[in-house]
């Protein structure tokens, strides 16, 4: 009986130590790190989208419109 109580006591003590180590562990990724990463991704995505929109609006679409008009211009 004493052996069983001693084993149970040791088990509980080991589990308490493991819990204390896990709770005092401050490694890893926090909420602020994740928020900063998401914010950076959103800003970079918006800049990329704005750049593509400007490129298509000023360079690609006028050229495409002119080529389509030239294709269907039977008089010229």
N, C-alpha and C positions, 0 to 999 in steps of 0.2 A: 504494500500500500504506500509506503514511504517512497519507494522507487517511482511509482506512478505519479504521485504528487510532485516529486522533484522533476520528472520529465515534463509534466504539464507546466510547471513554473518556468522551466528553461524555455519551453516553446513560446510561452506568452512573453517572456523577456526578449527573446529573439525577434518576435513579431513587433514588439514595441520599438525596438532599436531600428528595424527596417522601416517602420512607419515614420519615425523621427528623421531618419536619413532622407526618406522620400520627401517629406514636408520641408526640410531645410535646404533641399536642392534648388538652387536658383539658376541652373543652366537651362538652356532651351530658348524657344522663341516666344516672345511676349505679344500682347495685343498691339502695343505701339509699333513694334517692328513690322507686324503684318499690315497694319494700317498704312505705314509709310510705303511699303512695297506696293500695295494696291493703289495708293495715290500716285506713285511714280508711273505705274503701268497705265493708269487712266490718262495722265498728262501726256505721256509719250504717244499713246494711241490717238489722242485728240490732235496732237501736232502732226502725226503721220496722216491722219484723215484730212486735216486742213491743207497739208501740202499736196496730197493727191487731188483734192477738190480744186485747188488753184491751178495745178498742172492741167487737169482735164478741162477746166473752164477757159483758160487762156491759150493753151497750145493745141490740145487734141481736138476739141469740139469745133473751133473755127476751121481748122484744116479739113476735118471730116465733112463739115457742112459744105465747104467749097468744092471738095472732090465729088460729093453727091450731086451738087448742082451742075458741075461740069459733065458728069456722066449722063444726066438727063437733059442737057442743053443740046437739042437737035439743030438749032439754028446756027450754032457757032462752030 
